[in-house]
């Protein structure tokens, strides 16, 4: 899966008191074009516990290859991990990025 696709880097800092979504951009590795029509399911988790996991459900397509979570307000400061399961006609891929809520 990751031989065909790439995720464009994005900021890992989020604002604590501001409801916001987090988005990823899925690109075709060979052409760097955005991938449309993927199904992307998101989850937020803390690095050392599953008690605070937040299932964000399926992201919305916000542009060509851009998939966004619903707007949320982070309940606690600190380290979080954004996890995504990405499905295309080529199969499934899993992605994880650490976020810092301040």
NORFENBEL-V484644 format. One record per residue. RES is the residue in one small letter. SS is DSSP state (H for helix, E for strand, C for the rest). PHI is phi in degrees with one decimal (* if undefined). PSI is psi in radians with two decimals (* if undefined). Layout:
res: [RES | RES]
ss: [SS | SS]
phi: [PHI | PHI]
psi: [PSI | PSI]
This chain:
res: [x | x | x | x | x | x | x | x | x | x | x | x | x | x | x | x | x | x | x | x | x | x | x | x | x | x | x | x | x | x | x | x | x | x | x | x | x | x | x | x | x | x | x | x | x | x | x | x | x | x | x | x | x | x | x | x | x | x | x | x | x | x | x | x | x | x | x | x | x | x | x | x | x | x | x | x | x | x | x | x | x | x | x | x | x | x | x | x | x | x | x | x | x | x | x | x | x | x | x | x | x | x]
ss: [C | C | C | C | E | E | E | E | C | C | C | C | E | E | C | C | C | C | C | E | C | C | E | E | E | E | E | E | C | C | C | C | C | E | C | C | C | C | E | E | E | E | E | E | E | E | C | C | E | E | E | E | E | E | E | E | E | E | C | E | E | E | E | C | C | E | E | E | C | C | C | E | C | C | C | C | C | E | E | E | E | E | E | E | E | E | E | E | C | C | E | E | E | E | E | E | E | E | E | E | E | C]
phi: [* | -76.2 | -74.4 | -97.2 | -126.0 | -143.2 | -106.0 | -71.5 | -58.2 | -143.1 | -64.8 | -101.2 | -101.2 | -129.8 | -87.0 | -65.7 | -95.6 | -124.4 | -60.1 | -154.4 | -100.7 | -117.1 | -126.5 | -124.3 | -117.9 | -94.7 | -120.2 | -73.4 | -58.7 | -70.6 | -108.6 | 63.7 | -84.3 | -67.4 | -97.7 | -95.1 | 80.9 | -79.1 | -106.9 | -123.0 | -110.9 | -112.0 | -148.0 | -108.8 | -142.8 | -91.6 | -60.5 | -117.9 | -154.2 | -99.4 | -63.3 | -105.4 | -59.3 | -126.9 | -79.9 | -98.0 | 74.8 | -76.1 | -76.0 | -97.6 | -81.0 | -103.3 | 166.8 | -65.8 | 85.1 | -101.6 | -123.8 | -120.7 | -76.9 | -64.3 | -68.6 | -135.2 | -110.6 | -64.0 | -74.7 | -143.9 | -70.2 | 112.6 | -82.2 | -132.8 | -123.1 | -91.7 | -113.4 | -138.5 | -109.3 | -114.7 | -119.6 | -130.6 | -66.7 | -90.0 | 130.8 | -119.0 | -137.4 | -121.6 | -134.0 | -144.2 | -141.8 | -79.6 | -117.5 | -122.4 | -92.4 | -136.6]
psi: [-0.85 | -0.15 | -0.40 | -0.51 | 2.80 | 2.74 | 2.25 | 2.34 | 2.56 | 2.89 | 2.46 | 0.12 | 2.34 | 2.64 | 2.32 | -0.82 | 0.28 | 1.96 | 2.24 | 2.77 | 2.85 | 2.40 | 2.69 | 2.70 | 2.05 | 2.14 | 2.60 | 2.19 | -0.72 | -0.70 | -0.21 | 0.37 | 2.57 | 2.50 | 2.06 | 2.69 | 0.20 | 2.75 | 2.10 | 2.10 | 2.28 | 2.68 | 2.49 | 2.40 | 2.76 | 2.60 | -0.52 | 0.15 | 2.63 | -0.08 | -0.48 | 0.28 | 2.48 | 1.95 | 2.11 | -0.12 | -2.83 | 2.31 | 2.80 | 2.59 | 1.99 | 0.09 | 3.12 | 1.82 | 0.00 | 2.20 | 2.24 | 2.56 | 2.86 | 2.78 | 2.26 | 2.80 | 2.14 | 2.24 | -0.37 | 2.61 | 2.86 | -2.79 | 2.34 | 2.82 | 2.25 | 2.12 | 2.49 | 2.43 | 2.15 | 2.21 | 2.25 | -3.11 | -0.27 | -0.10 | -2.77 | 2.56 | 2.70 | 2.43 | 2.52 | 2.37 | 2.37 | 2.38 | 2.68 | 1.91 | 2.17 | *]
